[in-house]
Amino acid sequence: MGGCAGSRRRLSDSEGEDTDPAPRPPLLDRQDAHWKNAVGFWLLGLCNNFSYVVMLSAAHDILSHQRAPRNQSHVDPDPTLTPHNSSSRFDCNSVSTAAVLLADILPTLIIKFLAPLGLHLLPYSPRVLTSGICAAGSFILVAFSHSVGTSLCGVVLASISSGLGEVTFLSLTAFYPRAVISWWSSGTGGAGLLGALSYLGLTQAGLSPQHTLLSMLGIPALLLASYFLLLTSPGLQDPGGEEEADTAARQPLINSAAAESKPGSSSHLSLQERWTVFKGLLWYIVPLVLVYFAEYFINQGLFELLFFRNTFLSHAQQYRWYQMLYQAGVFASRSSLRCCRIHHTWALALLQCVNLAFLLADVWLNFLPSIYLVFLIILYEGLLGGAAYVNTFHNIALETRDEHREFAMATACISDTLGISLSGLLALPLHDFLCHLS
């Protein structure tokens, strides 16, 4: 079968006709559709979060406004080797990397606040195209920027791309087997690992940050190809997967007109129904907010201050390694749903807050003797964050009714963004306070 574009044509042709469930396709067709959708959602998760992750990995370079020479593969021309604030025991940029975090997350927060109000009912294809164009624009704008302000505008484009894409693709999972949530989550974790690792590896090899960013322009093209060419029509498979083989097939929300008459769509939910669903989601939303608040307070508030002078790594290189190890932990745990499922995500929130308190104490008291201990803690931090994300959305998919699921997924995705935004707002004054300590 064709991709989502072909599915849209079929739905448009059938508007106004009966919406009886399509007959179940042969087993081989269902298996082929299963793997196409699994790979498709994995690639969508990978491509959607890639630019967001790369901008966070490049945060130290953006604020340092450095351009590494191509012929120096082992020497990092890091201006932070000379402290920006010589009166502080910390090697600080004049602006916290939390500034990049805020530019990378606040547009996403606005988009996700709009999602429950009707954004998720807009046609899918224009949203996907907008997401891909913004991702490409972010790489180009930051690569050719000659000021921090222009670079932050590029980061904002990455945020728009990631936020719009997450709302779009998580809503789209409501019309596919629930297994695609695991593949999507694994792909987002892969974006973290591959994004951070590729930026670290290419800059360590001597490629300048500018050329490193330009080399990543194929990722937005891959996102568009995955959506338009790889995903199959949701009518080809049972929405519950193997565990719910007897459930009726549901049609996708490809455009708002077709959605008017399709079961499984949230378009007919009243405000009272949406409020009731939202209250039921708080059990999952609040822990995920806490998890992401704690981990991004660590990532963008403390990473820059966890600087070890007695190591062969420069300050910028240490920051990149922290980001890569965190993303490795996220990838591993977001890919673990088939092996380990956690219902009580409150426990993950508590453990992540313990991580924050411990590393904040180390920044203040400087008692950890080795950077390798910090490496292990950051890897563990990533494991907790990834587990919280994938289990939250899996639990929501299991426990919401079919007609509520699209709205629930679009609403719950605000959790991580809200936590990240709060952490960025608090990390900025913390950075200024600590960097002015004598």
Disulfide bonds with the S-S distance in Angstrom:
Cys92-Cys435 1.90
